[in-house]
């Protein structure tokens, strides 16, 4: 079954909260890190990795690979591009470990991930390609039979997929800086300071970008109210 995340879309007079399948449906077979592993000691692994210990760095990769991929997928909307960007980001992170000066390693890493995604999107614009299409479900990067809830009614599954597609389309229409703020906050659950650290933006700038992004996505969702849970639809009273 898809893991569900609540996305809060705020604007002046209204608050719409949506439970959608945005968080982990992009990662093929992966899941968000492994913070519960008792053997995971980030400080020790970082120290070892900075001394050139590749197995130690691989443990960091395993811990953050799902988070990095999920963010890359939400920023690019392309599974193959996201896989390449995630791999490139980890290579860059290993090469730049000597530049890490402490603080939140997650924020430091995610800044590399988001910048790598921007680079990949710019490169794709310079070299546009037409993807091969297939009618097979298994060729859909969003499809994984292990993630389907067999108890869910078919019409509910279809509507949830349509809603997820509408939200992803809305996210894709945002300017890159607003898109990043929205994904890091409302999809991945980072707080304002973590987003500021990951993007290099001031705290006030993060809040402003997030507010504008939520308003734009909310407006688009209001055009597709039939896909929203009944309790979140705006009705005339």
C-alpha positions as CSV (number, residue, x, y, z in Angstrom):
1,X,0.0,0.0,0.0
2,X,1.2,3.5,-0.7
3,X,2.5,5.4,2.2
4,X,0.3,8.5,2.6
5,X,1.6,12.0,3.4
6,X,-0.6,15.0,4.4
7,X,0.0,18.0,2.2
8,X,-1.2,21.3,3.7
9,X,-2.1,24.0,1.2
10,X,-2.6,27.3,2.9
11,X,-3.8,30.6,1.6
12,X,-5.4,33.7,3.2
13,X,-8.9,32.5,4.1
14,X,-8.8,28.7,3.6
15,X,-6.8,25.6,4.5
16,X,-7.1,22.4,2.5
17,X,-5.4,19.3,3.8
18,X,-5.0,16.4,1.4
19,X,-3.9,12.9,2.1
20,X,-2.1,11.7,-1.0
21,X,0.3,9.1,-2.2
22,X,3.1,11.4,-3.1
23,X,5.9,10.4,-0.8
24,X,7.3,7.0,-1.8
25,X,5.5,6.0,-5.0
26,X,8.4,7.3,-7.2
27,X,11.2,5.2,-5.7
28,X,11.5,1.8,-7.3
29,X,11.6,-0.7,-4.5
30,X,13.1,1.8,-2.1
31,X,12.0,3.3,1.2
32,X,12.9,6.3,3.2
33,X,16.3,5.7,4.9
34,X,16.8,3.5,7.9
35,X,16.9,5.8,10.9
36,X,15.8,3.0,13.2
37,X,18.9,0.9,12.6
38,X,20.8,0.9,15.9
39,X,24.2,0.5,14.1
40,X,23.7,3.7,12.2
41,X,26.1,6.3,13.7
42,X,26.1,9.2,11.3
43,X,28.9,11.2,13.0
44,X,31.2,8.1,13.0
45,X,30.3,7.3,9.4
46,X,31.0,10.8,8.3
47,X,34.4,10.9,10.0
48,X,35.3,7.6,8.4
49,X,34.1,8.7,5.0
50,X,36.1,11.9,5.2
51,X,39.2,9.7,5.7
52,X,38.4,7.9,2.5
53,X,36.4,5.0,3.9
54,X,34.1,4.1,1.0
55,X,32.1,1.4,2.9
56,X,31.3,4.1,5.5
57,X,30.1,6.4,2.8
58,X,28.0,3.6,1.3
59,X,26.2,3.4,4.6
60,X,25.3,7.1,4.3
61,X,24.1,6.4,0.8
62,X,21.8,3.6,2.0
63,X,20.4,5.8,4.7
64,X,19.6,8.8,2.4
65,X,19.1,7.2,-1.0
66,X,15.3,7.0,-0.9
67,X,14.9,10.6,0.4
68,X,17.3,11.8,-2.3
69,X,15.5,10.0,-5.0
70,X,12.0,11.1,-3.9
71,X,13.1,14.7,-3.9
72,X,14.8,14.3,-7.3
73,X,11.6,12.7,-8.8
74,X,9.3,15.4,-7.5
75,X,11.7,18.1,-8.9
76,X,12.2,16.5,-12.3
77,X,9.0,14.4,-12.8
78,X,11.2,11.9,-14.7
79,X,12.2,8.5,-13.2
80,X,15.3,7.9,-15.3
81,X,16.5,11.5,-14.9
82,X,15.9,11.2,-11.2
83,X,18.0,8.0,-10.9
84,X,20.8,9.6,-12.8
85,X,20.6,12.9,-10.8
86,X,20.6,11.0,-7.5
87,X,23.6,8.9,-8.5
88,X,25.5,12.0,-9.7
89,X,24.6,13.8,-6.4
90,X,26.1,11.1,-4.3
91,X,29.2,11.0,-6.4
92,X,29.6,14.8,-6.0
93,X,28.9,14.5,-2.2
94,X,31.7,11.9,-1.8
95,X,34.1,14.1,-3.9
96,X,33.2,17.1,-1.8
97,X,33.3,15.5,1.7
98,X,36.4,17.6,2.5
99,X,34.2,20.7,2.1
100,X,31.7,19.5,4.7
101,X,32.3,21.6,7.9
102,X,29.7,20.2,10.2
103,X,26.1,21.0,10.9
104,X,23.3,19.1,9.3
105,X,24.7,16.5,6.8
106,X,21.2,15.9,5.5
107,X,20.8,19.6,4.6
108,X,24.3,19.7,3.1
109,X,23.5,16.6,1.0
110,X,20.1,17.8,-0.1
111,X,21.6,21.1,-1.4
112,X,23.8,19.0,-3.7
113,X,20.8,16.9,-4.7
114,X,18.6,19.9,-5.6
115,X,21.4,21.7,-7.5
116,X,22.2,18.5,-9.4
117,X,18.5,18.3,-10.4
118,X,18.5,21.8,-11.6
119,X,21.6,21.1,-13.7
120,X,20.0,18.0,-15.1
121,X,16.8,19.9,-16.1
122,X,18.9,22.6,-17.8
123,X,20.8,20.0,-19.7
124,X,17.6,18.3,-20.8
125,X,16.3,21.6,-22.1
126,X,19.4,21.9,-24.2
127,X,19.1,18.3,-25.5
128,X,15.3,17.5,-25.6
129,X,14.5,13.9,-26.2
130,X,11.2,12.0,-27.0
131,X,10.7,9.1,-24.6
132,X,9.6,5.7,-26.0
133,X,6.0,5.0,-25.0
134,X,4.6,1.7,-23.9
135,X,1.2,0.5,-22.9
136,X,2.5,-1.9,-20.3
137,X,1.8,-0.9,-16.7
138,X,5.2,-2.2,-15.6
139,X,6.9,0.4,-17.8
140,X,5.2,3.2,-15.8
141,X,7.8,4.6,-13.2
142,X,4.9,5.2,-10.8
143,X,3.7,1.6,-11.0
144,X,4.8,-1.1,-8.6
145,X,2.4,-4.0,-7.9
146,X,3.8,-4.4,-4.4
147,X,2.5,-0.9,-3.5
148,X,-1.1,-1.6,-4.4
149,X,-3.6,-2.1,-1.6
150,X,-5.7,-5.1,-2.8
151,X,-8.5,-4.1,-0.4
152,X,-8.9,-0.7,-2.0
153,X,-11.8,-0.3,-4.3
154,X,-10.7,0.1,-8.0
155,X,-12.5,3.5,-8.4
156,X,-10.8,4.8,-5.2
157,X,-7.4,3.7,-6.6
158,X,-8.1,5.4,-9.9
159,X,-9.1,8.6,-8.3
160,X,-6.1,8.6,-6.0
161,X,-3.8,8.1,-8.9
162,X,-5.5,10.9,-10.8
163,X,-5.2,13.2,-7.8
164,X,-1.5,12.4,-7.4
165,X,-1.0,13.1,-11.1
166,X,-2.8,16.5,-10.8
167,X,-0.6,17.4,-7.8
168,X,2.6,16.3,-9.5
169,X,1.6,18.4,-12.6
170,X,0.9,21.4,-10.4
171,X,4.3,21.0,-8.6
172,X,6.0,20.7,-12.0
173,X,4.5,24.1,-13.1
174,X,6.0,26.0,-10.2
175,X,9.2,28.0,-10.6
176,X,12.2,25.8,-9.5
177,X,12.8,27.7,-6.2
178,X,9.1,27.4,-5.1
179,X,8.9,23.8,-6.3
180,X,11.9,22.9,-4.2
181,X,10.5,24.6,-1.1
182,X,7.2,22.8,-1.5
183,X,8.7,19.4,-2.0
184,X,11.1,19.7,0.9
185,X,8.4,20.9,3.2
186,X,5.1,19.4,2.3
187,X,6.3,16.1,0.7
188,X,9.4,15.3,2.7
189,X,8.6,17.1,6.0
190,X,11.6,19.3,6.4
191,X,11.2,22.3,8.7
192,X,11.9,25.9,7.6
193,X,15.5,26.0,8.9
194,X,16.4,22.7,7.2
195,X,15.0,24.0,3.9
196,X,17.0,27.2,4.3
197,X,20.1,25.2,5.0
198,X,19.4,22.9,2.0
199,X,18.7,25.7,-0.5
200,X,21.0,28.4,0.8
201,X,18.1,30.8,1.1
202,X,17.2,33.0,4.0
203,X,14.5,31.8,6.4
204,X,12.1,34.6,5.3
205,X,12.6,33.7,1.7
206,X,11.8,30.1,2.3
207,X,8.5,31.0,4.0
208,X,7.6,33.4,1.2
209,X,8.4,30.8,-1.5
210,X,6.4,28.1,0.3
211,X,3.4,30.4,0.8
212,X,3.3,31.3,-2.9
213,X,3.8,27.7,-4.0
214,X,1.0,26.4,-1.8
215,X,-1.4,29.1,-3.1
216,X,-0.6,28.2,-6.7
217,X,-1.1,24.5,-6.2
218,X,-4.2,25.1,-4.2
219,X,-5.7,27.2,-7.0
220,X,-5.0,24.4,-9.5
221,X,-6.5,21.8,-7.2
222,X,-9.7,23.8,-6.9
223,X,-10.1,23.3,-10.7
224,X,-10.2,19.5,-10.0
225,X,-12.4,19.4,-6.8
226,X,-14.0,16.2,-8.0
227,X,-10.8,14.4,-7.2
228,X,-10.5,15.7,-3.6
229,X,-11.9,13.9,-0.6
230,X,-15.4,15.1,-0.1
231,X,-14.6,16.8,3.3
232,X,-12.0,19.0,1.6
233,X,-14.1,20.3,-1.3
234,X,-15.2,23.9,-1.3
235,X,-18.9,24.2,-1.5
236,X,-21.4,27.1,-1.6
237,X,-23.1,27.6,1.7
